[in-house]
């Protein structure tokens, strides 16, 4: 990457590059993994950079560390540390049969060591690159040996990186000094048919990605699908198990690159039972839409699902409900249910603009076709009221301004 100082702002978003590096703010850090190199080393062999082949690392720049053929192996931002001449090594294997394991711990077919002249005094940032096929090989080996049915997304969500201090051994089954498990942010980079494991490290040594099948994976996602219906795009997903799952964020994109959050749905925390979720995206018109799930743990760690796409035709804006007064300036407001059949059961609910449900009530359409909705406990803001019955769903946006 180009040299950066403490005041540069490469992406022009008003946030200095060094702040983005420190906070994993996109696009400087995770969402822009490459500065021109778009191929990841794939040769099945050990490769070690020693002596004059070592790279000098200092300053605030991202440096793409490459092999002699120009294929990227990892990227590093010293974040102001002078690491000096930094030597490194990588081992690349291929195939399900070559996946190394020790009882229930299974290692990715790629691991590294990084050996600077001077260890950092503050945290530095690293992206370790691995090919999608290596993740597939690891997934297949785990499923074959353990009788599981994990997807590659499940394996990526459960990936941790063993860091063995003071070691430059490329065999992850050989341990040296004290070790720690580092949890990476995993980012998919389709341009290189690869994934990046983004880490914040305070020291360097060997780095060995692995999963431990004796520890439940955070989320075992069975499916994530999109389908069209008369009211919009229906997003449905199912989990087999959940561990420390705080919430899901549904994100939508028009181009498959830039995503915007459209809803937040609470997770189950911990569950060993299959669970189903759904969300109806009504704010769609004719065109192609891309969706992905972001899953966030209670400790703030997060991961993404695979991106799915759907072609939608025709306007699907729901028939609006009559709400009055709007803005709401008191502790309640009124909604007309005139369009509902007499005697039909329905649910009325209020949501914020992130899709979070604030209150809901099951009701039956009586002769009176006007509902009075209490909002005394809801703060000022913009909200959506939704009425759902067997005949469809209606909704309307309203403002509370007490």
C-alpha positions in Angstrom: 0.0 0.0 0.0 1.0 3.6 -0.4 2.8 5.2 2.6 0.4 6.8 5.1 0.9 9.2 7.9 -1.1 9.9 11.0 -3.1 12.5 9.0 -3.8 10.8 5.6 -7.3 9.8 4.6 -7.0 7.5 1.6 -10.7 6.8 1.1 -11.7 10.5 1.7 -14.4 9.7 4.2 -13.1 12.2 6.8 -11.7 9.5 9.1 -7.9 9.3 9.2 -6.4 6.1 8.0 -4.8 5.3 11.3 -8.1 5.5 13.1 -9.7 3.2 10.5 -6.9 0.7 11.0 -7.3 0.8 14.8 -11.1 0.4 14.7 -11.5 -1.9 11.7 -13.5 0.8 10.0 -14.3 0.1 6.3 -13.3 0.6 3.6 -9.7 1.2 4.6 -9.4 -1.9 6.6 -11.6 -5.0 6.1 -13.7 -4.2 3.0 -10.7 -3.3 0.8 -8.3 -6.1 1.3 -6.0 -5.6 -1.7 -4.1 -2.6 -3.0 -3.8 -4.1 -6.4 -2.7 -7.7 -5.8 -5.6 -10.0 -6.6 -4.1 -13.5 -6.5 -3.3 -15.5 -3.4 -0.3 -17.9 -3.2 -1.6 -21.4 -4.2 1.6 -23.4 -4.8 1.6 -26.4 -2.5 5.0 -26.0 -0.8 6.8 -24.3 2.1 8.0 -20.8 1.4 10.3 -18.9 3.7 11.6 -15.3 3.3 15.0 -15.0 5.0 18.0 -12.7 4.9 17.7 -10.2 2.0 14.2 -11.5 1.2 12.7 -10.2 4.4 10.6 -7.1 4.3 11.2 -3.8 6.3 8.0 -2.8 8.0 7.2 0.5 9.7 4.8 3.5 9.6 1.1 3.4 9.0 0.9 1.8 5.6 -0.7 -1.5 4.6 2.0 -3.7 3.0 1.0 -6.6 0.8 3.7 -9.3 1.4 4.1 -11.4 -1.7 6.1 -14.4 -2.9 8.5 -14.3 -5.8 5.7 -14.7 -8.3 3.8 -11.7 -6.9 1.1 -13.6 -5.1 -0.1 -12.2 -1.8 0.6 -14.2 1.3 -0.5 -11.8 4.0 -0.9 -8.0 4.5 0.3 -6.0 7.5 -0.1 -2.5 8.9 2.6 -1.8 11.6 0.4 1.1 12.8 3.4 3.2 13.7 5.6 0.4 15.0 9.1 0.0 13.6 9.3 -3.7 13.2 12.5 -3.6 11.2 13.5 -6.4 8.9 10.7 -8.9 9.1 11.1 -12.5 7.9 8.2 -14.9 7.4 7.1 -18.3 6.2 4.0 -20.0 4.9 3.0 -23.6 4.4 0.4 -24.4 1.8 -1.2 -27.9 1.4 -4.1 -29.1 -0.7 -6.9 -31.6 -0.4 -9.1 -33.1 2.3 -6.6 -35.8 3.0 -3.9 -33.3 3.9 -5.9 -31.6 6.6 -3.9 -32.0 9.9 -5.7 -32.7 13.1 -5.0 -33.5 16.8 -8.1 -35.3 18.2 -10.9 -32.8 17.7 -8.8 -29.9 16.5 -8.6 -29.6 12.7 -6.2 -27.2 11.0 -6.6 -25.3 7.8 -4.3 -26.3 4.9 -2.3 -23.1 5.3 -0.4 -21.6 8.2 2.3 -18.9 8.7 5.0 -17.5 10.9 6.0 -13.8 11.1 9.3 -12.9 12.7 10.1 -9.1 13.0 13.4 -7.8 14.2 11.6 -5.9 16.9 8.3 -6.9 18.4 5.6 -4.1 18.4 4.9 -2.0 21.5 1.4 -1.3 20.3 -1.1 -3.4 18.4 -0.5 -4.0 14.7 -3.0 -5.3 12.1 -2.7 -8.3 9.9 -4.7 -10.0 7.1 -4.0 -13.6 6.5 -5.2 -15.0 3.1 -6.4 -18.5 2.4 -8.2 -19.9 -0.7 -11.8 -20.9 -0.6 -10.9 -24.4 -1.6 -8.8 -24.8 1.6 -11.9 -23.9 3.7 -13.9 -26.5 1.7 -11.2 -29.1 2.3 -11.3 -28.4 6.0 -15.1 -28.5 6.1 -15.2 -31.8 4.3 -12.6 -33.4 6.5 -14.5 -32.3 9.7 -17.8 -33.6 8.4 -16.3 -36.9 7.3 -14.4 -37.6 10.5 -17.0 -36.2 13.0 -20.2 -37.2 11.2 -21.3 -33.6 11.0 -23.0 -31.5 8.3 -21.3 -28.1 8.7 -21.2 -25.6 5.9 -18.1 -23.7 5.0 -19.8 -20.6 6.6 -20.2 -22.6 9.8 -16.5 -23.5 9.8 -15.4 -19.9 9.0 -17.6 -18.7 11.9 -15.9 -21.1 14.3 -12.4 -20.4 13.1 -9.7 -19.3 15.6 -6.0 -18.8 15.0 -3.5 -20.5 17.3 -0.6 -18.2 18.1 2.5 -19.9 19.5 4.9 -17.4 21.0 8.5 -17.5 20.0 8.0 -20.2 17.4 8.8 -20.3 13.6 7.7 -23.9 13.0 5.4 -24.5 10.1 4.0 -27.6 11.5 1.0 -26.6 13.7 1.2 -29.9 15.6 4.6 -28.9 17.0 4.3 -26.4 19.8 6.9 -24.1 21.3 6.3 -21.5 24.0 3.0 -20.2 25.4 0.1 -20.1 23.1 -3.2 -18.1 22.7 -6.2 -18.4 20.5 -7.0 -15.3 18.5 -10.5 -14.8 17.0 -10.3 -13.2 13.5 -12.8 -11.1 11.6 -13.4 -13.2 8.5 -14.0 -11.3 5.2 -14.8 -12.9 1.9 -12.9 -11.7 -1.1 -14.4 -13.2 -4.3 -12.0 -11.3 -6.5 -9.3 -13.8 -5.4 -11.6 -16.7 -4.6 -10.2 -16.4 -1.1 -10.9 -15.3 2.5 -9.0 -13.0 4.7 -8.6 -13.5 8.5 -8.2 -10.0 9.9 -6.3 -9.8 13.3 -5.1 -7.3 15.8 -1.9 -8.6 17.3 0.5 -7.4 20.0 3.2 -9.8 19.1 4.2 -12.2 16.4 5.0 -15.9 16.1 3.3 -18.8 14.3 -0.3 -18.4 13.2 -2.3 -21.6 12.7 -6.1 -21.3 11.7 -8.2 -24.2 13.1 -11.6 -25.3 14.4 -12.2 -27.3 17.5 -15.2 -29.6 17.1 -15.4 -30.2 20.9 -16.5 -26.6 21.2 -19.8 -25.8 19.7 -19.5 -23.4 16.7 -21.2 -20.0 17.4 -23.8 -20.5 14.7 -24.6 -23.6 12.6 -26.5 -22.0 9.7 -28.6 -24.6 7.9 -30.0 -22.3 5.2 -30.4 -18.6 4.2 -32.9 -18.1 1.3 -34.8 -15.3 -0.4 -38.1 -15.6 -2.2 -40.6 -13.3 -3.9 -44.2 -12.9 -2.6 -46.9 -10.4 -3.3 -45.7 -8.1 -0.5 -42.0 -8.0 -1.2 -38.9 -10.2 -0.7 -39.1 -12.8 2.0 -35.8 -13.7 3.8 -35.8 -16.9 5.7 -32.9 -18.6 7.6 -32.6 -21.6 9.8 -30.0 -22.5 12.5 -29.2 -25.9 13.9 -27.4 -24.6 16.9 -26.5 -21.2 18.4 -23.9 -20.2 20.9 -23.7 -16.7 22.5 -25.8 -15.4 19.6 -26.9 -11.8 20.4 -28.6 -10.8 17.2 -28.7 -11.0 13.4 -28.5 -7.9 11.1 -30.0 -8.3 7.6 -28.1 -6.3 5.0 -29.2 -5.4 1.5 -27.2 -4.3 -1.5 -28.1 -3.1 -5.1 -24.7 -4.1 -6.5 -23.4 -6.9 -4.3 -20.6 -4.7 -2.9 -22.0 -1.9 -0.7 -24.5 -3.2 1.9 -26.9 -1.3 4.1 -28.6 -2.7 7.3 -32.3 -3.0 6.9 -33.3 -5.0 10.0 -32.0 -6.3 13.3 -33.4 -9.6 14.7 -32.7 -10.9 18.1 -30.8 -14.2 18.3 -31.6 -17.1 20.7 -28.4 -16.7 22.8 -27.7 -20.4 23.3 -29.7 -23.1 21.7 -29.2 -26.7 20.6 -32.6 -26.9 18.9 -33.3 -26.0 15.2 -34.7 -22.5 14.9 -36.3 -20.5 12.1 -36.2 -16.8 11.3 -37.8 -14.6 8.7 -38.1 -11.0 7.6 -40.2 -9.5 4.8 -38.4 -6.7 2.9 -41.2 -4.6 1.6 -39.2 -1.7 0.4 -38.3 -3.1 -2.9 -39.1 -2.3 -6.5 -38.2 -4.1 -9.8 -34.6 -5.1 -10.0 -31.9 -7.4 -8.6 -31.2 -7.4 -4.8 -28.4 -8.9 -2.8 -28.7 -9.9 0.8 -26.4 -11.2 3.6 -26.7 -12.0 7.3 -24.4 -10.5 9.9 -24.4 -12.5 13.1 -23.1 -10.7 16.2 -22.1 -12.5 19.5 -22.6 -11.0 23.0 -18.9 -10.1 23.1 -19.2 -8.1 19.8 -17.5 -10.6 17.6 -19.4 -10.9 14.3 -19.4 -12.9 11.0 -21.2 -12.9 7.7 -23.2 -15.4 5.8 -22.7 -16.0 2.1 -24.4 -13.4 -0.1 -27.6 -14.4 -1.9 -29.3 -12.7 -4.8 -32.8 -12.5 -6.1 -34.5 -10.8 -9.1 -37.7 -9.0 -8.1 -40.3 -7.7 -10.5 -43.0 -5.1 -9.9 -43.8 -2.7 -7.1 -44.5 -4.3 -3.8 -45.2 -1.3 -1.5 -47.9 -2.5 0.9 -51.2 -0.8 1.1 -50.8 1.8 3.8 -52.9 2.0 7.0 -54.7 5.1 7.9 -53.0 6.5 11.0 -54.2 9.6 12.8 -53.0 11.9 14.2 -49.7 11.7 12.4 -47.4 13.0 13.9 -48.6 11.5 17.2 -48.4 14.2 19.8 -50.0 12.4 22.7 -49.8 9.0 24.4 -51.9 7.2 21.8 -53.1 7.3 18.2 -55.7 5.6 16.1 -55.5 3.1 13.2 -58.3 2.2 10.8 -58.9 -1.6 10.3 -61.7 -1.0 7.8 -60.0 -3.1 5.2 -60.1 -6.2 7.4 -62.9 -8.7 7.2 -65.3 -8.8 10.2 -64.3 -11.5 12.7 -60.8 -12.1 11.3 -57.9 -12.5 13.7 -54.9 -10.3 13.2 -51.7 -9.0 14.8 -50.8 -5.4 15.2 -47.2 -4.5 15.9 -44.9 -1.5 16.1 -41.3 -1.5 14.8 -38.5 0.9 14.6 -36.7 1.6 11.3 -34.1 -1.1 12.0 -37.0 -3.6 12.0 -36.9 -4.3 15.7 -40.3 -5.1 17.1 -41.2 -2.8 20.1 -44.7 -4.2 20.9 -47.2 -6.5 19.4 -50.8 -7.7 20.2 -53.1 -10.4 18.8 -56.6 -9.1 18.2 -59.9 -9.9 16.4 -61.7 -7.6 14.0 -64.9 -6.5 15.7 -67.6 -4.1 14.5 -65.5 -1.2 15.6 -63.0 -0.7 12.8 -60.7 1.8 14.7 -58.0 0.8 17.0 -56.5 3.0 19.7 -52.8 2.2 20.1 -50.9 3.2 23.3 -47.4 4.6 22.7 -46.8 6.2 26.1 -43.7 4.1 26.7 -42.2 4.8 23.2 -39.8 7.7 22.7 -40.1 10.3 20.0 -39.0 9.1 16.6 -40.1 7.5 13.3 -41.8 4.1 13.5 -43.8 1.6 11.4 -47.1 0.1 12.4 -48.0 -3.2 10.9 -51.2 -5.2 10.7 -50.9 -8.8 9.6 -53.7 -11.2 9.0 -54.3 -14.3 6.8 -55.2 -12.0 4.0 -51.9 -10.2 3.9 -50.1 -7.4 5.7 -50.6 -3.6 5.8 -48.3 -1.1 7.3 -47.7 2.6 7.6 -44.9 4.9 8.8 -45.7 7.4 11.6 -43.9 9.9 13.7 -44.1 10.3 17.5 -43.5 13.9 18.5 -44.8 14.4 22.1 
